[in-house]
Amino acid sequence: MASYRLLIKPSAVKELEALPHKNRLRVVSRIQRLSGNPRPPGCEKLLAEDLYRVRQGDYRILYSVNDAELLVVIIKIGHRREVDR
């Protein structure tokens, strides 16, 4: 299976940098694994848009998948109480 390219929006980079160090490392690892499998077990397809969400601890990663270009775009990273709204 081909590997997907990862693109993180600048706003998501800021959200990532704001996370506590230990959590940031886990979230980065989770994002990297999306390049091999953009729809891992436990991911949820959101109804409103063509977006997916994965959970890493208390944090959520919102992203879109473009299969034609083999591209995963990270849109938002945040604590679940903020992202789930």
N, C-alpha and C positions, 0 to 999 in steps of 0.2 A: 504494500500500500504506500502511495506517495505521501511525502511529508508536507504538511501545510505550512505556509509562511505565517508568521505572527506579526501583527501590527498593533501597537498600543497607542490609542489617541492621547494627545498631550494632556488632556484633562484627567485621563485615567492614570497617567504617569505621576501626576501630582497627588492623586488619591493614594497610589501605591507608596510613594515616598513618605506620606503622612502616617502610614501604619507603623506600629511598634516593630522593632527589628526582627524579633522571632517570628511574628506573624507574617511580616513582609517576605521572609525567606520561604515560608510555606506557600504563600500565594504565588510567588514567582515560580516555584517548582510546579505548582498546579497549572499555571499558564503555559509553561514549557511543555507539559504533557499533552496539552490541547493540540500541539502541532502534529503529534502522532495519531491522536484520536479526538477529533473536534466534538464528538458526541459520546462522551464516556458514560458508563453506567452511573445513574444518579443525576445526570444533567436534566434540566427541565426546559422544554420549549415553551416560551411565553406566548400567550394567545394574542396579545395586542399587536405585536410586531413580529418580524422574522428574527427574533432574538432567542438566545439560549442563556441559561443561568446554571452555574455550578457553585457548589458550596465548598469552602475551605475553612473549617472551624466555624467561627462566628461571622465570617466574611463571605460575601457573594461576589462573583465575577460575572458580569453581563457581557455577552459578546455576540457577534454575528458570524456566520459561516458562508463563504462564497465558494461553492464546490467547483465552479467553472474555472476560477483562478487559483484554487487551492490556497485560500486566504482566510485566516481567522483574525477578526478585528476586535480587540478588547475595547469595550465602550465605557464601562463603569466598574469601579472596584469600591466596595464600601461595606460597612457593618450591616448585618442583615436587617437590623431595625430601620436603617435608612434606605436600603436598596429595595426592600420588599414593598415599599409604599408606592 
